Amino acid sequence: MFKRFLCLLALAMFAAAPLSADVRADSVLLAYDASSSTKLPPPRWWGEAGSGVSIQSLDDRPTLSFEREDTGGNLLIHARVRLPEGAEAVQTTLDARASEITGGKKPHHGATVVLIFEDDAKKPVGYGNIRADAGGDGIANFAKTHPVPAGATHVKLSMGLWQVAGRFDVAAFSIAVPEPEPAEPASAPAAIDGPLHELRIDPSVDAGGFKKLVREVNDRLDRGVGVRVVFAPGVYRLPVNTLVFEGEPGGSADAPLVLEAEAPDTVFLRGSVERSAEFDPSPGNWSPVEGHRGVYAIDWPYRFEKSIGYWAHRYGFPFRRESMRRELLAINGQMMLPRELEKYVWEDPDGPFFSNDKKAGNRPGRYVADGLVDGGLSVLRPGEFAVADRPGTPAPLGRKLFVKLPKGMTWGDVERVEFGAIGAGDEDALIRVANRNNVELRNLTVEHMPGDMLSEGVMLYGVNGFRVEGCDISRNGGRGLVMSRVADGVI
């Protein structure tokens, strides 16, 4: 069925979405025109098993229409074709309209066409997308050129409604290889310089001050005014998900944004704290654990247990062991590695969300307590920590934070203990820049982001034109620098 769909697509005419002048007719990889078919070609479905897609009409023109009434899933078609050898770019044309789009909790949710560049093993090596959720009174025309990333041998089209309700009418689309442009000497994006509105900040800023800063920066960027934020030397205790500079998907967001240290190696943006209202891990508040040399313990006031994560309930891929714990511990600036002490097993009786036809009644899976790991505290190795926060874990382990000091360190050497702990969430970050172009980070150290393996120190999403220079984005609980759907950048 899927092969037949590809053949129909490749042979279809596409008068409703003409190619640009620099694309030869024989360079077309994939094309579809609803007016050339009286019935829907059989696609490869993922999500709703085919319901909700049909040939409809919009403005007296036939369209391939995607319709959903709820936001709890996806309605997509996929097609995959091989790239010609030496292809440097592909051009996508789309003749479509999105209407009555509702829902969507993340920037990439909407009516969308996504290109996934893959290698021969079907491993993604790059992405490109055209968003159509802005809608309009008639069918809108989109055209976009996407560079082919290194290692790509195929391009996969994924088109439809992603985690939203509404209607997406597609009259025609195509993917083609444009004529290569004359080669020019390669050069990295130039550093942003020139008259930008400058805001200065120092380590005395509190959570309220960060929020005020973010509001002012986003307001100026939305009005087309470039902003430079200069951090004075020092340690900044940065609340998670506070430095969020986010524009509207598909909007005009070209005003430059520069986040930079006043001087190299002097600014530390940390997601950790030395104490909180509930917890003070000062060195004098710990006690040695009898029978476990080098292991120390302190009462732990929080209860986060284990994060489920994005992939478990939706797709049936629960991450194992300590990867989904969300605590962080640093001693004298050195990160301690997490170790699982309380065991869990994954239970999801009615299966993951996207494999169940009855999505409206699908119940989330969960981690269920399964005692302690074999060996208990003896599993701790030098430089590791563990948390026991589950009700029912017996004393002396219950409601405790444990650490085994690195080799060569005694408790008398401990001068500073920093920790971080946050509840479960999606896409947590210390710095997040989304749907903003011309972004630069200079000479910043971003560290101690607490959270599971899906959290990040810095997230760049939907950014075209970026430069990360002289930054140290390491020593975080999850990932360091994450880039998604970005282009034209240098690190």
Phi, psi and omega in degrees: 000315181296319180296322179296321178298317180297319180296316179299319180296316185293332184265347187291149172279158182217058180298332182287343180228077186296147176285155177288168187295337183266018178241124179280148180299327182278002179262006182287127178266325187205134180207150178210140177222117183299331182288345181268358182233141176264347175221161184286126174298144182286106180273176170270119186267149170218120181118258191270020175055029172100341181290143176096003177238132183200170171276119180239200179218140177218125182053043178063024176235138177292144179220153168275113192248129174256128181225131176223144178257348179232167186252013187270018180190197183234154175226097191225154166242151181237145170212140185231130180226156179278141177277143174297146179299132179085002180297129182260339182202161171232148179246129179253131170244143182218125177247098193204170175212136173252139182217149177054039180284125179226160180083198182090112184260350184229160185302329184273359177282137180155191171277122193209155169239121183242134171257129178244112178275128186232157172269186183297335179273009181067023176272126180298134177237000178176166184221159171209149182211155170236122178265140181235015187283357176289335177071210182148175182283334180228188178286127183263151178254132178236144173214134183209142177254133183240126175293144177275119182288159179300137178090353182283132175242342180224159171232134181247132177264131173231116189226139176147213182254126183245105175060029178221163172256160178134201182227139180230110182257122181244112177279322181195154173208161178204156171231127183218165178259115180285162175297134180295141177279156177305135184295139175235152178304131181290142178212145178286153176305133182294145176297141181287127180213160179120189186286101173242151175290124186258132174238132181249145183220148180231168187297349179285353183296141177253186183302320178296323178293322176298316181297320178297318178300313182298318179300315182293318180297311181297323179297315181292318179298319179296334178268007177084017180257121178292148185227138171243120177256120182251123179263123175291156181303144177142182179258126180251123176272102193260113177298142180299142177060035177257312178279080182242110180249099191231129175260177179283136177303130178079358181276179178273115186222047186267354178297128186294149174230123178239126172245117186214154174278149177298326178212148181300148174061028181235350186242125182236110177265111188240141175270002180263166174225165177269339175195160175227179179296332183261342192215128177234100182270029178307149185308326182287352183262004179261158178227144176292147180264121182298134177085359180226094185298132178081001180258132180234154185224156176212148178299137184246115187276347187264162176220094179253337185051225189245131180288140179286315180086162187294323192275339188292297183293319186286318189240353179081028179240077178287135177277146190263161169054219190283357183298337182253013168283153188239021178261158179219141180219132176229135179239124185052036179083353181265127180291132171269144180272140181284150176223135180285130178249318177264128182274151175223152170239148182270128177234130178210080189303323182261015173083168180293157187304312188279357176255004185247124180293334181264068186293328183299329182255009183291130180261137181298143172287174182204157171274134182244136182302140181220044177075202180255158176295152178299130179098345179056227184294344180292349178284343181293130175252163180306133180085017180239155176226163179212154179238137170241104185234011185271135175301137178100345175292122189289155172295150006268013184273328189299140177055048181228153168249128183243148174216142172248119187298149175300158179301138179086356180251134173251165181296335176293341178277348186283119180249329185216130176239125178239144182219160173215145179201128180224154176288173183295138177198169178253139174057044175286142181204156172280319175231127177230124176239120184226136176056037173236139178252162179059066185245139179221134173243127184231127166058035179253140169257118181244114188211171176063036172286113178285166177129172181282188186292350180265359177273167183212152174290309179227132175241124171249119183230129177062036183254125175249117184090092180215158180214124176244111190229128175068022183260149173242105183243076184218185180056049177242158183290331178243247180261162180271269179258123179241131179236131180223128179056050178246163179206157173056064180221170179214144178236000000 
